[in-house]
Amino acid sequence: MSPGRERLVIGPVLAEPWGVSSKLRGPNTRLEVLLGRSLAMCVHPYAAWRAQSAAGRLLVVFTYFAASYAVFLTFLLAF
């Protein structure tokens, strides 16, 4: 710890981590955010529907349609 800086301790588990940046860095963060939001839409479709604009809702419908088409086509071709 550098002189003149006090360490903020909120609790034993919630202590401020020194040396860890809270800012997103690197070119991969956009891909990670897109992947995380896409997975959240699959896991929580009602919340995804309510949180999106009209264009976003169209994208959600198209994505669900494409995913179901791919699953059924794979199932039909497998048997």
Secondary structure as a PSIPRED ss2 file (coil, helix, strand):
# PSIPRED VFORMAT (PSIPRED V4.0)

   1 M C   1.000  0.000  0.000
   2 S C   1.000  0.000  0.000
   3 P C   1.000  0.000  0.000
   4 G C   1.000  0.000  0.000
   5 R C   1.000  0.000  0.000
   6 E C   1.000  0.000  0.000
   7 R C   1.000  0.000  0.000
   8 L C   1.000  0.000  0.000
   9 V C   1.000  0.000  0.000
  10 I C   1.000  0.000  0.000
  11 G C   1.000  0.000  0.000
  12 P C   1.000  0.000  0.000
  13 V C   1.000  0.000  0.000
  14 L C   1.000  0.000  0.000
  15 A C   1.000  0.000  0.000
  16 E C   1.000  0.000  0.000
  17 P C   1.000  0.000  0.000
  18 W C   1.000  0.000  0.000
  19 G C   1.000  0.000  0.000
  20 V C   1.000  0.000  0.000
  21 S C   1.000  0.000  0.000
  22 S C   1.000  0.000  0.000
  23 K C   1.000  0.000  0.000
  24 L C   1.000  0.000  0.000
  25 R C   1.000  0.000  0.000
  26 G C   1.000  0.000  0.000
  27 P C   1.000  0.000  0.000
  28 N C   1.000  0.000  0.000
  29 T H   0.000  1.000  0.000
  30 R H   0.000  1.000  0.000
  31 L H   0.000  1.000  0.000
  32 E H   0.000  1.000  0.000
  33 V H   0.000  1.000  0.000
  34 L H   0.000  1.000  0.000
  35 L H   0.000  1.000  0.000
  36 G H   0.000  1.000  0.000
  37 R H   0.000  1.000  0.000
  38 S H   0.000  1.000  0.000
  39 L H   0.000  1.000  0.000
  40 A H   0.000  1.000  0.000
  41 M H   0.000  1.000  0.000
  42 C H   0.000  1.000  0.000
  43 V H   0.000  1.000  0.000
  44 H C   1.000  0.000  0.000
  45 P H   0.000  1.000  0.000
  46 Y H   0.000  1.000  0.000
  47 A H   0.000  1.000  0.000
  48 A H   0.000  1.000  0.000
  49 W H   0.000  1.000  0.000
  50 R H   0.000  1.000  0.000
  51 A H   0.000  1.000  0.000
  52 Q C   1.000  0.000  0.000
  53 S C   1.000  0.000  0.000
  54 A H   0.000  1.000  0.000
  55 A H   0.000  1.000  0.000
  56 G H   0.000  1.000  0.000
  57 R H   0.000  1.000  0.000
  58 L H   0.000  1.000  0.000
  59 L H   0.000  1.000  0.000
  60 V H   0.000  1.000  0.000
  61 V H   0.000  1.000  0.000
  62 F H   0.000  1.000  0.000
  63 T H   0.000  1.000  0.000
  64 Y H   0.000  1.000  0.000
  65 F H   0.000  1.000  0.000
  66 A H   0.000  1.000  0.000
  67 A H   0.000  1.000  0.000
  68 S H   0.000  1.000  0.000
  69 Y H   0.000  1.000  0.000
  70 A H   0.000  1.000  0.000
  71 V H   0.000  1.000  0.000
  72 F H   0.000  1.000  0.000
  73 L H   0.000  1.000  0.000
  74 T H   0.000  1.000  0.000
  75 F H   0.000  1.000  0.000
  76 L H   0.000  1.000  0.000
  77 L H   0.000  1.000  0.000
  78 A H   0.000  1.000  0.000
  79 F C   1.000  0.000  0.000
